């Protein structure tokens, strides 16, 4: 290639790069302007109660409160990265223009799939943080069933000038930053460009707070030791919240142990020994009042296996079980990335993934709309369903060679039968994955891409979702 041609190519590349930088800057400014037009840099907390049984869902508005600073996204405000099992939409009351969308799942909807829900009415509370609107908005909350159909809905109007919206001024619980992905010139964490992850103490007494801080460092180390979080570490802030409990450790109902703790977690959720969860989201949000956060990990002071993860609600994990690292990352995959469980027991009371509906979880498919999932990632000629290969029994692994063979299976993509608690009719992208068993370290490429995409969604400076 002639020198003149090389110079011209370099100049065109430089010009293209400058054009892209200018475009990114303009879209970031446009996104900020759109946010500033409709929202203040403050947080509006909305409290609701969800109630019903296996075929009825009711939503009741409780109260609203406001806090200084907004820790969430300021771009892609009206976009929906994942559908979830519920949607909260803010629309301008005067024009009907859709301003902000938040999607989620709830413990209440999980409970509706249980046998108990066929004979008992129960109520669960939830809280949501949204940016504080400058003008009256219509708030529309919908809950959808396993077919993706709306079965519960509440719409109400909220005026930000309402005198009954309580102002929360300062955090009431001690907190500190364990990790700052990006810092401002004054050393404070940049909450506008990072995802703000709060780790809340549960079952730690006053004398155990040093243990809590030490355990939190293990949370940070474990989370960012796994890809794709390792490569995206600079996009997260981690704030740890030292909520004291009167008793050490969570409640264990099947042993008759009921403890007074900060968040009220207990094992035996839905009568499953290992399902460790809290029913009281209002209480959890009270502890976090005034602290900038977007996602929550409740760290439970316990050496007993247990935990849970609910999309855009919370992650619960124990601090001292030998599988702490694996369980934390798996449950965070649910709560943060909306990833579905890839194991199957066929012991669910109700089919959660019917054949006529494509799951919203990015790592599960019923083949109803497989083109929207990982079809673009499959090697040419991949059989559907994909025959599994023989692997070492993960419960009996003894050598490094067997461990490498098992971990290598996470990178072989296909359409494998079984997932979402069902051995038939649901398919997963890898034979083994972090979302299937604790014995493998890695997320499969499909789960990894989903986690990267959701992180891009929250942290992108562009104002349109791709």
DRENDO-1510 file (C-alpha; in Angstrom, 1 decimal, always signed):
<recs>
REC; n; res; u; v; w
REC; 1; UNK; +0.0; +0.0; +0.0 .
REC; 2; UNK; +1.4; +3.4; -1.0 .
REC; 3; UNK; +2.3; +5.9; +1.8 .
REC; 4; UNK; -0.3; +8.4; +0.5 .
REC; 5; UNK; -3.0; +5.7; +0.7 .
REC; 6; UNK; -2.0; +4.8; +4.2 .
REC; 7; UNK; -2.2; +8.5; +5.3 .
REC; 8; UNK; -5.6; +8.8; +3.7 .
REC; 9; UNK; -6.9; +5.6; +5.5 .
REC; 10; UNK; -5.5; +6.8; +8.8 .
REC; 11; UNK; -7.2; +10.2; +8.3 .
REC; 12; UNK; -10.5; +8.6; +7.4 .
REC; 13; UNK; -10.3; +6.3; +10.5 .
REC; 14; UNK; -9.5; +9.3; +12.7 .
REC; 15; UNK; -12.4; +11.3; +11.2 .
REC; 16; UNK; -14.7; +8.4; +11.8 .
REC; 17; UNK; -13.6; +8.1; +15.4 .
REC; 18; UNK; -14.1; +11.8; +16.0 .
REC; 19; UNK; -17.6; +11.5; +14.4 .
REC; 20; UNK; -18.4; +8.6; +16.7 .
REC; 21; UNK; -17.2; +10.4; +19.8 .
REC; 22; UNK; -19.2; +13.5; +18.8 .
REC; 23; UNK; -22.3; +11.2; +18.3 .
REC; 24; UNK; -21.9; +9.6; +21.7 .
REC; 25; UNK; -21.5; +13.0; +23.4 .
REC; 26; UNK; -24.6; +14.3; +21.6 .
REC; 27; UNK; -26.7; +11.3; +22.6 .
REC; 28; UNK; -25.5; +11.5; +26.2 .
REC; 29; UNK; -26.4; +15.2; +26.3 .
REC; 30; UNK; -29.7; +14.5; +24.6 .
REC; 31; UNK; -30.4; +11.8; +27.2 .
REC; 32; UNK; -29.5; +14.1; +30.0 .
REC; 33; UNK; -31.7; +16.8; +28.6 .
REC; 34; UNK; -34.6; +14.4; +28.3 .
REC; 35; UNK; -34.1; +13.4; +31.9 .
REC; 36; UNK; -33.8; +17.0; +33.2 .
REC; 37; UNK; -37.0; +18.0; +31.3 .
REC; 38; UNK; -39.2; +15.5; +33.2 .
REC; 39; UNK; -37.3; +14.5; +36.3 .
REC; 40; UNK; -35.4; +16.1; +39.2 .
REC; 41; UNK; -32.2; +14.6; +40.5 .
REC; 42; UNK; -34.0; +12.9; +43.3 .
REC; 43; UNK; -35.5; +9.5; +44.2 .
REC; 44; UNK; -39.2; +8.8; +44.6 .
REC; 45; UNK; -40.0; +5.7; +46.6 .
REC; 46; UNK; -43.3; +4.0; +45.9 .
REC; 47; UNK; -44.7; +1.3; +48.4 .
REC; 48; UNK; -47.3; -1.2; +47.3 .
REC; 49; UNK; -49.0; -4.3; +48.6 .
REC; 50; UNK; -49.7; -7.3; +46.3 .
REC; 51; UNK; -52.4; -9.7; +47.4 .
REC; 52; UNK; -54.4; -12.6; +46.1 .
REC; 53; UNK; -54.2; -16.3; +45.5 .
REC; 54; UNK; -53.3; -18.6; +42.6 .
REC; 55; UNK; -55.8; -17.0; +40.2 .
REC; 56; UNK; -56.3; -13.5; +41.6 .
REC; 57; UNK; -53.8; -10.6; +41.8 .
REC; 58; UNK; -54.6; -7.3; +43.5 .
REC; 59; UNK; -52.3; -4.2; +43.8 .
REC; 60; UNK; -52.7; -1.6; +46.5 .
REC; 61; UNK; -50.8; +1.7; +46.8 .
REC; 62; UNK; -49.4; +2.4; +50.2 .
REC; 63; UNK; -47.3; +5.6; +50.4 .
REC; 64; UNK; -44.6; +7.6; +48.7 .
REC; 65; UNK; -41.5; +9.2; +50.0 .
REC; 66; UNK; -38.6; +11.2; +48.4 .
REC; 67; UNK; -34.9; +11.3; +48.9 .
REC; 68; UNK; -32.1; +13.5; +47.5 .
REC; 69; UNK; -30.1; +12.2; +44.5 .
REC; 70; UNK; -31.1; +9.7; +41.9 .
REC; 71; UNK; -28.8; +6.7; +41.5 .
REC; 72; UNK; -30.5; +5.0; +38.5 .
REC; 73; UNK; -30.1; +5.4; +34.8 .
REC; 74; UNK; -30.7; +8.8; +33.0 .
REC; 75; UNK; -30.8; +7.4; +29.5 .
REC; 76; UNK; -33.0; +4.8; +27.8 .
REC; 77; UNK; -35.7; +5.8; +30.3 .
REC; 78; UNK; -38.7; +4.4; +28.4 .
REC; 79; UNK; -36.9; +1.2; +27.2 .
REC; 80; UNK; -37.5; -2.3; +28.5 .
REC; 81; UNK; -34.4; -4.5; +28.6 .
REC; 82; UNK; -36.3; -7.5; +30.0 .
REC; 83; UNK; -40.0; -8.0; +30.4 .
REC; 84; UNK; -39.9; -9.6; +33.8 .
REC; 85; UNK; -43.2; -10.7; +35.5 .
REC; 86; UNK; -44.2; -7.1; +36.2 .
REC; 87; UNK; -43.9; -3.7; +34.7 .
REC; 88; UNK; -44.1; -0.2; +36.3 .
REC; 89; UNK; -44.6; +2.7; +33.8 .
REC; 90; UNK; -44.6; +6.4; +34.5 .
REC; 91; UNK; -46.4; +8.6; +31.9 .
REC; 92; UNK; -46.8; +12.3; +31.8 .
REC; 93; UNK; -50.3; +13.0; +33.1 .
REC; 94; UNK; -50.9; +16.0; +30.7 .
REC; 95; UNK; -49.8; +14.4; +27.5 .
REC; 96; UNK; -49.8; +10.6; +28.1 .
REC; 97; UNK; -46.2; +10.4; +27.0 .
REC; 98; UNK; -44.4; +7.4; +28.4 .
REC; 99; UNK; -41.4; +8.7; +30.5 .
REC; 100; UNK; -39.9; +5.8; +32.5 .
REC; 101; UNK; -40.2; +2.0; +32.5 .
REC; 102; UNK; -39.1; -0.4; +35.3 .
REC; 103; UNK; -39.5; -4.2; +35.0 .
REC; 104; UNK; -39.4; -6.7; +37.9 .
REC; 105; UNK; -40.5; -10.0; +39.4 .
REC; 106; UNK; -41.9; -10.6; +42.9 .
REC; 107; UNK; -41.9; -13.1; +45.6 .
REC; 108; UNK; -45.7; -12.9; +45.5 .
REC; 109; UNK; -45.8; -14.2; +42.0 .
REC; 110; UNK; -43.5; -17.0; +42.9 .
REC; 111; UNK; -45.8; -17.9; +45.7 .
REC; 112; UNK; -48.8; -18.0; +43.4 .
REC; 113; UNK; -47.3; -21.1; +41.7 .
REC; 114; UNK; -47.3; -22.9; +45.1 .
REC; 115; UNK; -49.9; -25.4; +46.4 .
REC; 116; UNK; -50.6; -23.1; +49.3 .
REC; 117; UNK; -51.9; -20.4; +46.9 .
REC; 118; UNK; -54.8; -22.7; +45.9 .
REC; 119; UNK; -56.3; -22.5; +49.3 .
REC; 120; UNK; -55.1; -19.3; +51.0 .
REC; 121; UNK; -55.1; -15.5; +50.3 .
REC; 122; UNK; -51.9; -13.8; +51.2 .
REC; 123; UNK; -50.3; -10.4; +50.9 .
REC; 124; UNK; -46.7; -9.4; +50.1 .
REC; 125; UNK; -45.2; -5.9; +50.1 .
REC; 126; UNK; -42.9; -4.4; +47.5 .
REC; 127; UNK; -41.1; -1.1; +47.0 .
REC; 128; UNK; -39.8; +0.6; +43.9 .
REC; 129; UNK; -37.4; +3.6; +43.4 .
REC; 130; UNK; -38.1; +5.8; +40.4 .
REC; 131; UNK; -36.8; +9.2; +39.5 .
REC; 132; UNK; -38.8; +12.0; +41.0 .
REC; 133; UNK; -41.0; +13.6; +38.3 .
REC; 134; UNK; -41.3; +17.3; +38.0 .
REC; 135; UNK; -44.9; +17.2; +37.0 .
REC; 136; UNK; -47.9; +14.9; +37.8 .
REC; 137; UNK; -47.5; +11.4; +36.3 .
REC; 138; UNK; -49.8; +8.5; +35.8 .
REC; 139; UNK; -48.3; +5.3; +37.3 .
REC; 140; UNK; -49.3; +2.0; +35.8 .
REC; 141; UNK; -48.3; -1.3; +37.4 .
REC; 142; UNK; -49.1; -4.5; +35.7 .
REC; 143; UNK; -48.5; -8.1; +36.8 .
REC; 144; UNK; -48.3; -10.8; +34.2 .
REC; 145; UNK; -48.9; -14.6; +34.4 .
REC; 146; UNK; -46.8; -17.4; +33.0 .
REC; 147; UNK; -48.3; -16.8; +29.6 .
REC; 148; UNK; -47.2; -13.2; +29.6 .
REC; 149; UNK; -50.8; -12.0; +30.0 .
REC; 150; UNK; -51.7; -9.1; +32.3 .
REC; 151; UNK; -53.7; -10.5; +35.2 .
REC; 152; UNK; -53.3; -7.7; +37.7 .
REC; 153; UNK; -53.2; -3.9; +37.2 .
REC; 154; UNK; -53.3; -0.6; +39.1 .
REC; 155; UNK; -53.2; +2.9; +37.7 .
REC; 156; UNK; -53.1; +6.0; +39.8 .
REC; 157; UNK; -52.0; +9.6; +39.4 .
REC; 158; UNK; -49.2; +11.1; +41.6 .
REC; 159; UNK; -48.5; +14.7; +42.0 .
REC; 160; UNK; -44.9; +15.4; +43.1 .
REC; 161; UNK; -46.2; +18.4; +45.0 .
REC; 162; UNK; -48.4; +16.2; +47.2 .
REC; 163; UNK; -47.8; +17.3; +50.8 .
REC; 164; UNK; -48.0; +13.7; +52.1 .
REC; 165; UNK; -44.9; +12.6; +50.2 .
REC; 166; UNK; -42.5; +12.2; +53.1 .
REC; 167; UNK; -39.0; +13.8; +52.7 .
REC; 168; UNK; -36.2; +11.5; +53.9 .
REC; 169; UNK; -33.2; +13.7; +54.6 .
REC; 170; UNK; -30.2; +11.6; +55.8 .
REC; 171; UNK; -29.4; +7.9; +56.0 .
REC; 172; UNK; -30.2; +6.4; +59.4 .
REC; 173; UNK; -27.9; +3.3; +59.1 .
REC; 174; UNK; -24.1; +3.5; +58.9 .
REC; 175; UNK; -22.7; +2.7; +55.5 .
REC; 176; UNK; -19.4; +2.8; +53.6 .
REC; 177; UNK; -18.1; +2.1; +50.1 .
REC; 178; UNK; -16.3; -1.2; +49.7 .
REC; 179; UNK; -15.7; -0.6; +46.0 .
REC; 180; UNK; -15.9; +2.5; +43.8 .
REC; 181; UNK; -15.9; +1.7; +40.1 .
REC; 182; UNK; -15.5; +5.3; +39.2 .
REC; 183; UNK; -14.9; +8.3; +41.5 .
REC; 184; UNK; -15.5; +12.0; +41.1 .
REC; 185; UNK; -12.8; +14.6; +41.6 .
REC; 186; UNK; -13.7; +14.9; +45.3 .
REC; 187; UNK; -13.2; +11.1; +45.8 .
REC; 188; UNK; -17.0; +10.4; +46.1 .
REC; 189; UNK; -18.3; +7.5; +44.0 .
REC; 190; UNK; -19.8; +8.5; +40.6 .
REC; 191; UNK; -23.4; +7.2; +41.0 .
REC; 192; UNK; -24.5; +8.5; +37.6 .
REC; 193; UNK; -22.1; +6.3; +35.5 .
REC; 194; UNK; -22.0; +3.2; +37.7 .
REC; 195; UNK; -24.5; +0.6; +38.8 .
REC; 196; UNK; -24.9; +1.1; +42.6 .
REC; 197; UNK; -25.0; -2.2; +44.4 .
REC; 198; UNK; -25.9; -2.2; +48.1 .
REC; 199; UNK; -24.9; -5.1; +50.5 .
REC; 200; UNK; -27.1; -5.1; +53.6 .
REC; 201; UNK; -26.2; -6.8; +56.9 .
REC; 202; UNK; -28.7; -9.4; +58.1 .
REC; 203; UNK; -28.3; -11.3; +61.4 .
REC; 204; UNK; -25.2; -9.4; +62.4 .
REC; 205; UNK; -25.3; -8.0; +66.0 .
REC; 206; UNK; -23.5; -4.9; +67.1 .
REC; 207; UNK; -20.4; -6.9; +68.2 .
REC; 208; UNK; -20.3; -8.7; +64.8 .
REC; 209; UNK; -20.0; -5.7; +62.5 .
REC; 210; UNK; -16.3; -6.2; +61.9 .
REC; 211; UNK; -17.2; -9.7; +60.6 .
REC; 212; UNK; -19.8; -8.1; +58.4 .
REC; 213; UNK; -17.3; -5.8; +56.8 .
REC; 214; UNK; -14.9; -8.7; +56.3 .
REC; 215; UNK; -17.7; -10.8; +54.7 .
REC; 216; UNK; -18.5; -7.9; +52.4 .
REC; 217; UNK; -15.0; -7.9; +51.1 .
REC; 218; UNK; -15.5; -11.5; +50.3 .
REC; 219; UNK; -18.7; -10.6; +48.4 .
REC; 220; UNK; -16.8; -8.1; +46.3 .
REC; 221; UNK; -14.0; -10.5; +45.7 .
REC; 222; UNK; -16.3; -13.4; +44.7 .
REC; 223; UNK; -18.5; -11.3; +42.4 .
REC; 224; UNK; -15.7; -9.7; +40.5 .
REC; 225; UNK; -13.7; -13.0; +40.3 .
REC; 226; UNK; -16.3; -14.2; +37.7 .
REC; 227; UNK; -16.6; -13.1; +34.1 .
REC; 228; UNK; -18.2; -11.0; +32.7 .
REC; 229; UNK; -18.2; -9.0; +36.0 .
REC; 230; UNK; -14.4; -9.1; +36.2 .
REC; 231; UNK; -14.2; -7.1; +32.9 .
REC; 232; UNK; -17.0; -4.8; +34.0 .
REC; 233; UNK; -15.8; -4.0; +37.5 .
REC; 234; UNK; -15.3; -0.3; +36.8 .
REC; 235; UNK; -19.1; +0.0; +36.1 .
REC; 236; UNK; -20.1; -0.9; +39.6 .
REC; 237; UNK; -20.1; +0.8; +43.0 .
REC; 238; UNK; -20.5; -1.4; +46.1 .
REC; 239; UNK; -21.9; +0.3; +49.2 .
REC; 240; UNK; -22.2; -1.8; +52.4 .
REC; 241; UNK; -24.9; -1.0; +55.0 .
REC; 242; UNK; -24.3; -2.0; +58.6 .
REC; 243; UNK; -27.8; -2.7; +59.8 .
REC; 244; UNK; -27.6; -4.2; +63.2 .
REC; 245; UNK; -29.8; -7.2; +64.4 .
REC; 246; UNK; -30.8; -8.0; +68.0 .
REC; 247; UNK; -30.1; -11.7; +67.3 .
REC; 248; UNK; -27.3; -13.4; +65.4 .
REC; 249; UNK; -28.3; -15.3; +62.3 .
REC; 250; UNK; -31.7; -15.7; +60.5 .
REC; 251; UNK; -34.8; -17.5; +61.6 .
REC; 252; UNK; -35.1; -21.2; +61.0 .
REC; 253; UNK; -38.7; -22.1; +61.4 .
REC; 254; UNK; -38.4; -25.9; +60.9 .
REC; 255; UNK; -36.0; -25.8; +64.0 .
REC; 256; UNK; -38.3; -23.5; +65.9 .
REC; 257; UNK; -35.8; -20.7; +65.9 .
REC; 258; UNK; -37.3; -17.2; +65.4 .
REC; 259; UNK; -34.8; -14.3; +65.6 .
REC; 260; UNK; -35.1; -10.6; +65.7 .
REC; 261; UNK; -33.1; -9.4; +62.7 .
REC; 262; UNK; -32.7; -6.3; +60.6 .
REC; 263; UNK; -34.5; -7.6; +57.5 .
REC; 264; UNK; -36.5; -10.5; +58.9 .
REC; 265; UNK; -35.2; -13.2; +56.6 .
REC; 266; UNK; -36.0; -16.9; +57.3 .
REC; 267; UNK; -35.4; -20.3; +55.8 .
REC; 268; UNK; -38.4; -22.4; +54.8 .
REC; 269; UNK; -39.9; -19.8; +52.5 .
REC; 270; UNK; -42.8; -21.6; +50.7 .
REC; 271; UNK; -41.9; -24.5; +53.1 .
REC; 272; UNK; -38.6; -25.2; +51.3 .
REC; 273; UNK; -35.8; -25.7; +53.8 .
REC; 274; UNK; -33.1; -24.0; +51.8 .
REC; 275; UNK; -35.2; -21.1; +50.4 .
REC; 276; UNK; -34.0; -18.1; +52.5 .
REC; 277; UNK; -35.9; -14.9; +51.8 .
REC; 278; UNK; -37.5; -11.9; +53.4 .
REC; 279; UNK; -41.2; -11.0; +52.8 .
REC; 280; UNK; -40.8; -7.4; +54.0 .
REC; 281; UNK; -39.4; -5.2; +51.2 .
REC; 282; UNK; -40.7; -2.1; +52.9 .
REC; 283; UNK; -38.5; -2.8; +55.9 .
REC; 284; UNK; -35.5; -3.4; +53.7 .
REC; 285; UNK; -36.0; -0.1; +51.8 .
REC; 286; UNK; -36.4; +1.7; +55.2 .
REC; 287; UNK; -32.8; +0.6; +56.0 .
REC; 288; UNK; -31.6; +1.9; +52.7 .
REC; 289; UNK; -33.4; +5.2; +52.9 .
REC; 290; UNK; -31.1; +8.0; +51.7 .
REC; 291; UNK; -28.4; +5.7; +50.4 .
REC; 292; UNK; -28.0; +5.7; +46.6 .
REC; 293; UNK; -28.6; +2.1; +45.3 .
REC; 294; UNK; -30.1; +0.2; +42.4 .
REC; 295; UNK; -29.6; -3.4; +43.3 .
REC; 296; UNK; -29.6; -5.2; +46.7 .
REC; 297; UNK; -27.7; -8.1; +48.2 .
REC; 298; UNK; -28.9; -9.1; +51.6 .
REC; 299; UNK; -25.9; -10.8; +53.3 .
REC; 300; UNK; -27.1; -13.2; +55.9 .
REC; 301; UNK; -24.8; -14.2; +58.8 .
REC; 302; UNK; -25.2; -18.0; +58.5 .
REC; 303; UNK; -23.2; -21.1; +57.7 .
REC; 304; UNK; -26.3; -23.0; +56.4 .
REC; 305; UNK; -26.9; -23.3; +52.7 .
REC; 306; UNK; -29.6; -21.1; +51.4 .
REC; 307; UNK; -30.6; -18.0; +49.5 .
REC; 308; UNK; -32.6; -16.7; +46.6 .
REC; 309; UNK; -32.7; -14.1; +43.8 .
REC; 310; UNK; -35.6; -12.2; +42.3 .
REC; 311; UNK; -35.2; -10.1; +39.2 .
REC; 312; UNK; -34.9; -6.4; +40.0 .
REC; 313; UNK; -35.8; -7.0; +43.7 .
REC; 314; UNK; -33.0; -8.5; +45.7 .
REC; 315; UNK; -30.4; -11.2; +46.1 .
REC; 316; UNK; -30.2; -13.1; +49.4 .
REC; 317; UNK; -27.1; -15.3; +50.3 .
REC; 318; UNK; -25.5; -16.7; +53.4 .
REC; 319; UNK; -22.0; -15.6; +54.4 .
REC; 320; UNK; -20.2; -18.8; +55.7 .
REC; 321; UNK; -21.5; -21.8; +53.8 .
REC; 322; UNK; -18.6; -23.5; +51.8 .
REC; 323; UNK; -20.5; -22.8; +48.5 .
REC; 324; UNK; -20.9; -19.1; +49.4 .
REC; 325; UNK; -19.1; -17.8; +46.3 .
REC; 326; UNK; -21.1; -20.0; +43.9 .
REC; 327; UNK; -24.5; -19.4; +45.4 .
REC; 328; UNK; -23.9; -15.6; +45.5 .
REC; 329; UNK; -23.0; -15.4; +41.9 .
REC; 330; UNK; -25.8; -17.7; +40.8 .
REC; 331; UNK; -28.5; -15.8; +42.8 .
REC; 332; UNK; -27.1; -12.5; +41.6 .
REC; 333; UNK; -27.5; -13.9; +38.0 .
REC; 334; UNK; -31.3; -14.1; +38.8 .
REC; 335; UNK; -31.7; -10.8; +40.5 .
REC; 336; UNK; -29.4; -8.6; +38.3 .
REC; 337; UNK; -29.4; -10.3; +34.9 .
REC; 338; UNK; -32.9; -11.9; +34.9 .
REC; 339; UNK; -31.4; -15.3; +34.2 .
REC; 340; UNK; -33.5; -18.4; +34.8 .
REC; 341; UNK; -32.6; -21.6; +36.6 .
REC; 342; UNK; -31.3; -24.2; +34.2 .
REC; 343; UNK; -31.8; -27.2; +36.4 .
REC; 344; UNK; -35.0; -29.3; +36.6 .
REC; 345; UNK; -36.7; -31.5; +39.2 .
REC; 346; UNK; -40.2; -31.7; +37.8 .
REC; 347; UNK; -41.5; -31.1; +41.3 .
REC; 348; UNK; -43.1; -27.7; +40.7 .
REC; 349; UNK; -46.8; -27.5; +41.6 .
REC; 350; UNK; -47.5; -25.5; +38.4 .
REC; 351; UNK; -45.8; -25.3; +35.0 .
REC; 352; UNK; -44.0; -22.0; +35.0 .
REC; 353; UNK; -42.9; -22.2; +31.3 .
REC; 354; UNK; -45.9; -23.3; +29.1 .
REC; 355; UNK; -45.2; -24.4; +25.6 .
REC; 356; UNK; -47.2; -21.6; +24.0 .
REC; 357; UNK; -45.1; -18.8; +25.5 .
REC; 358; UNK; -41.5; -17.8; +25.0 .
REC; 359; UNK; -39.9; -17.2; +28.4 .
REC; 360; UNK; -38.6; -13.6; +29.0 .
REC; 361; UNK; -35.5; -15.0; +30.7 .
REC; 362; UNK; -32.6; -14.7; +28.1 .
REC; 363; UNK; -31.2; -18.2; +28.8 .
REC; 364; UNK; -34.4; -20.3; +28.5 .
REC; 365; UNK; -36.5; -21.1; +25.5 .
REC; 366; UNK; -39.6; -23.2; +24.7 .
REC; 367; UNK; -38.7; -22.8; +21.0 .
REC; 368; UNK; -41.8; -20.7; +20.6 .
REC; 369; UNK; -39.6; -17.8; +19.5 .
REC; 370; UNK; -36.1; -19.2; +19.6 .
REC; 371; UNK; -34.9; -16.6; +17.0 .
REC; 372; UNK; -35.1; -14.0; +19.8 .
REC; 373; UNK; -32.8; -16.0; +22.0 .
REC; 374; UNK; -29.4; -17.5; +21.2 .
REC; 375; UNK; -30.0; -18.8; +17.7 .
REC; 376; UNK; -27.5; -16.3; +16.3 .
REC; 377; UNK; -24.8; -17.8; +18.6 .
REC; 378; UNK; -25.2; -21.4; +17.6 .
REC; 379; UNK; -22.5; -23.1; +15.4 .
REC; 380; UNK; -23.8; -24.1; +11.9 .
REC; 381; UNK; -25.4; -27.5; +11.8 .
REC; 382; UNK; -26.3; -27.6; +15.6 .
REC; 383; UNK; -29.0; -30.2; +16.2 .
REC; 384; UNK; -32.1; -29.1; +18.0 .
REC; 385; UNK; -32.5; -30.5; +20.6 .
REC; 386; UNK; -28.7; -30.9; +21.0 .
REC; 387; UNK; -27.5; -34.4; +22.2 .
REC; 388; UNK; -25.5; -34.1; +25.4 .
REC; 389; UNK; -21.9; -35.4; +25.6 .
REC; 390; UNK; -20.7; -37.7; +28.4 .
REC; 391; UNK; -19.3; -35.7; +31.3 .
REC; 392; UNK; -17.9; -36.6; +34.7 .
REC; 393; UNK; -20.5; -36.9; +37.4 .
REC; 394; UNK; -20.3; -33.5; +39.0 .
REC; 395; UNK; -21.1; -35.0; +42.4 .
REC; 396; UNK; -18.1; -37.3; +42.3 .
REC; 397; UNK; -15.3; -35.2; +40.7 .
REC; 398; UNK; -11.9; -36.0; +42.1 .
REC; 399; UNK; -9.3; -34.8; +39.6 .
REC; 400; UNK; -8.4; -31.5; +37.9 .
REC; 401; UNK; -8.9; -33.2; +34.5 .
REC; 402; UNK; -12.5; -34.0; +35.4 .
REC; 403; UNK; -13.1; -30.5; +36.7 .
REC; 404; UNK; -11.7; -29.0; +33.4 .
REC; 405; UNK; -13.9; -31.3; +31.4 .
REC; 406; UNK; -17.0; -30.1; +33.3 .
REC; 407; UNK; -16.1; -26.4; +33.1 .
REC; 408; UNK; -15.4; -26.8; +29.3 .
REC; 409; UNK; -19.0; -27.9; +28.9 .
REC; 410; UNK; -20.1; -24.4; +29.7 .
REC; 411; UNK; -18.7; -23.1; +26.5 .
REC; 412; UNK; -20.3; -25.7; +24.2 .
REC; 413; UNK; -23.5; -24.1; +23.0 .
REC; 414; UNK; -26.6; -25.9; +21.9 .
REC; 415; UNK; -30.3; -26.3; +22.7 .
REC; 416; UNK; -30.3; -28.8; +25.5 .
REC; 417; UNK; -33.5; -30.4; +26.9 .
REC; 418; UNK; -34.4; -29.4; +30.4 .
REC; 419; UNK; -34.5; -26.1; +32.3 .
REC; 420; UNK; -36.7; -23.9; +34.3 .
REC; 421; UNK; -37.5; -26.8; +36.7 .
REC; 422; UNK; -39.0; -28.8; +33.8 .
REC; 423; UNK; -37.3; -31.8; +32.2 .
REC; 424; UNK; -39.4; -31.5; +29.0 .
REC; 425; UNK; -40.5; -28.5; +26.9 .
REC; 426; UNK; -37.9; -26.1; +28.1 .
REC; 427; UNK; -34.4; -25.8; +26.7 .
REC; 428; UNK; -31.1; -24.3; +28.0 .
REC; 429; UNK; -28.1; -23.1; +26.0 .
REC; 430; UNK; -25.3; -25.2; +27.6 .
REC; 431; UNK; -25.1; -28.7; +29.0 .
REC; 432; UNK; -23.6; -27.2; +32.2 .
REC; 433; UNK; -23.6; -23.6; +33.4 .
REC; 434; UNK; -23.3; -21.4; +36.6 .
REC; 435; UNK; -27.1; -21.1; +36.4 .
REC; 436; UNK; -27.4; -24.9; +36.6 .
REC; 437; UNK; -24.9; -26.4; +39.1 .
REC; 438; UNK; -22.6; -25.0; +41.7 .
REC; 439; UNK; -19.7; -27.3; +40.5 .
REC; 440; UNK; -18.9; -25.1; +37.5 .
REC; 441; UNK; -17.4; -21.7; +37.8 .
REC; 442; UNK; -18.4; -20.1; +34.6 .
REC; 443; UNK; -21.5; -18.6; +33.0 .
REC; 444; UNK; -22.1; -20.0; +29.5 .
REC; 445; UNK; -21.7; -17.6; +26.6 .
REC; 446; UNK; -25.4; -16.9; +26.4 .
REC; 447; UNK; -25.7; -16.0; +30.1 .
REC; 448; UNK; -22.5; -13.9; +29.8 .
REC; 449; UNK; -23.9; -12.0; +26.9 .
REC; 450; UNK; -27.1; -11.4; +28.8 .
REC; 451; UNK; -25.2; -9.9; +31.7 .
REC; 452; UNK; -23.1; -7.7; +29.5 .
REC; 453; UNK; -26.3; -6.5; +27.7 .
REC; 454; UNK; -28.0; -5.6; +30.9 .
REC; 455; UNK; -24.9; -3.8; +32.2 .
REC; 456; UNK; -24.7; -1.8; +28.9 .
REC; 457; UNK; -28.4; -0.9; +29.3 .
REC; 458; UNK; -27.9; +0.6; +32.8 .
REC; 459; UNK; -24.6; +2.3; +32.0 .
REC; 460; UNK; -24.8; +3.4; +28.4 .
REC; 461; UNK; -24.7; +7.1; +27.7 .
REC; 462; UNK; -26.8; +6.7; +24.7 .
REC; 463; UNK; -30.5; +7.4; +24.8 .
REC; 464; UNK; -31.9; +4.5; +22.7 .
REC; 465; UNK; -31.8; +0.8; +23.5 .
REC; 466; UNK; -30.4; -1.5; +20.9 .
</recs>
